[in-house]
Amino acid sequence: MAHVRQSERLMHYRVTHTTRYRYAQPVSQCQNEARMRPRATPRQKCTSHRLYVSPEPASRHEREDVFGNHVAYFAVQKAHTVLEVTALSEVQLTPGAPLDAAATPPWESVAQSLRGTDSSLLEAREFVLASPFAAPGDGYAEYARACFTPGRPLLEAATALMEQIHDEFEYDPLFTTVATPLDQVFAHRRGVCQDFAHLLIACLRALGLPARYVSGYLETEAGPGQEKLRGADASHAWVAVFCPGAGWIDLDPTNRQLPDTRHLTLAWGRDYGDVAPLNGVIRGGGPATLEVEVD
């Protein structure tokens, strides 16, 4: 029996995530949304969370978005040239059970089931549809075909595709920005974790399979004999594919592994646009520089 996840010990994390904007000219006011509180999942528990904003907001409130992510809204109504948002979180993460990839259903049967009327698959169906950053196309389906051979178990095929992307694409933090089209990443075979997550999602959706974008953090200190993972010291991104009977299974194409206790889940959605840690609108400001620190 082939196990594809190596379970690890129970982990306790303290995470500091700071986003800082420096503006060339004063901003008279701004309104923002932050998705910086780690999610509660069957294996993950956020035991403490505080969000600090400077300058002090005039108003703030919290809600859940349509995907169940925690959203903190705040408005700053005093002039400022620096906006700093820091999230302090404590998280407990339990190891996952080993998965037998060969025991998962054939990928074609999963795709077929998503085209049916089973109401229990309603949430998963939404993640088969195109989204702005991860629209499926014929080229992506063709790229995935080498891994998704007829009758192959879903998790075997998805893991093979994750490994193919890792091996054939170069990690290059200077090549792309948030706005770089996925087709350009695909053509040049280079990008960063966000790009590789969108690529894997587009390939899976092109085959009729549900895939969602996951944002989060990586453990930054590698253990003895372990390599430091790409994406550490910043927010990270990976993918979850839906498998009937097993639920959502995480895949990290940037690091060629199935996440376990070194990946902390922050939020998930259709693509990056649904889960950006901080976004909003400002009045004034002019050119700005962005600094992000995760520890």
NORVEN-V559677 format. One record per residue. N is the residue number from 0. OMEGA is omega as a letter, one per 40 degrees, with the letter a starting at -180 (* if undefined). Layout:
BEGIN
<<N & OMEGA> <N & OMEGA>>
END
This chain:
BEGIN
<<0 & a> <1 & i> <2 & a> <3 & i> <4 & i> <5 & a> <6 & a> <7 & a> <8 & i> <9 & a> <10 & i> <11 & a> <12 & i> <13 & a> <14 & i> <15 & a> <16 & a> <17 & i> <18 & a> <19 & i> <20 & i> <21 & a> <22 & i> <23 & i> <24 & a> <25 & i> <26 & a> <27 & i> <28 & i> <29 & i> <30 & a> <31 & i> <32 & i> <33 & i> <34 & a> <35 & i> <36 & i> <37 & a> <38 & i> <39 & i> <40 & i> <41 & a> <42 & a> <43 & i> <44 & i> <45 & a> <46 & a> <47 & i> <48 & i> <49 & i> <50 & a> <51 & a> <52 & i> <53 & e> <54 & a> <55 & a> <56 & i> <57 & i> <58 & i> <59 & i> <60 & a> <61 & i> <62 & i> <63 & i> <64 & a> <65 & i> <66 & i> <67 & i> <68 & i> <69 & a> <70 & i> <71 & i> <72 & i> <73 & i> <74 & i> <75 & a> <76 & i> <77 & a> <78 & a> <79 & i> <80 & i> <81 & i> <82 & a> <83 & a> <84 & a> <85 & i> <86 & i> <87 & a> <88 & i> <89 & a> <90 & i> <91 & a> <92 & a> <93 & i> <94 & i> <95 & i> <96 & i> <97 & a> <98 & i> <99 & a> <100 & a> <101 & a> <102 & i> <103 & a> <104 & i> <105 & a> <106 & a> <107 & a> <108 & i> <109 & i> <110 & i> <111 & a> <112 & i> <113 & i> <114 & a> <115 & a> <116 & a> <117 & a> <118 & i> <119 & i> <120 & a> <121 & a> <122 & a> <123 & a> <124 & a> <125 & a> <126 & i> <127 & a> <128 & i> <129 & i> <130 & a> <131 & a> <132 & a> <133 & i> <134 & a> <135 & i> <136 & a> <137 & a> <138 & a> <139 & i> <140 & i> <141 & i> <142 & a> <143 & a> <144 & a> <145 & a> <146 & a> <147 & i> <148 & a> <149 & i> <150 & a> <151 & i> <152 & a> <153 & a> <154 & i> <155 & a> <156 & a> <157 & i> <158 & i> <159 & i> <160 & i> <161 & a> <162 & i> <163 & i> <164 & i> <165 & a> <166 & a> <167 & a> <168 & a> <169 & i> <170 & a> <171 & a> <172 & a> <173 & a> <174 & a> <175 & i> <176 & i> <177 & a> <178 & a> <179 & i> <180 & a> <181 & i> <182 & i> <183 & i> <184 & a> <185 & a> <186 & a> <187 & i> <188 & i> <189 & a> <190 & a> <191 & a> <192 & i> <193 & a> <194 & a> <195 & i> <196 & i> <197 & i> <198 & i> <199 & i> <200 & a> <201 & i> <202 & a> <203 & i> <204 & i> <205 & i> <206 & i> <207 & a> <208 & a> <209 & i> <210 & i> <211 & a> <212 & a> <213 & i> <214 & a> <215 & a> <216 & i> <217 & i> <218 & a> <219 & i> <220 & i> <221 & i> <222 & i> <223 & i> <224 & a> <225 & i> <226 & i> <227 & a> <228 & i> <229 & a> <230 & i> <231 & a> <232 & i> <233 & i> <234 & a> <235 & i> <236 & i> <237 & a> <238 & i> <239 & i> <240 & a> <241 & i> <242 & i> <243 & a> <244 & a> <245 & a> <246 & a> <247 & a> <248 & a> <249 & i> <250 & a> <251 & a> <252 & i> <253 & a> <254 & i> <255 & a> <256 & i> <257 & a> <258 & i> <259 & a> <260 & i> <261 & i> <262 & i> <263 & a> <264 & i> <265 & a> <266 & i> <267 & a> <268 & a> <269 & i> <270 & a> <271 & a> <272 & i> <273 & a> <274 & i> <275 & a> <276 & a> <277 & i> <278 & a> <279 & i> <280 & a> <281 & i> <282 & a> <283 & i> <284 & a> <285 & i> <286 & a> <287 & i> <288 & a> <289 & i> <290 & i> <291 & i> <292 & i> <293 & i> <294 & *>>
END
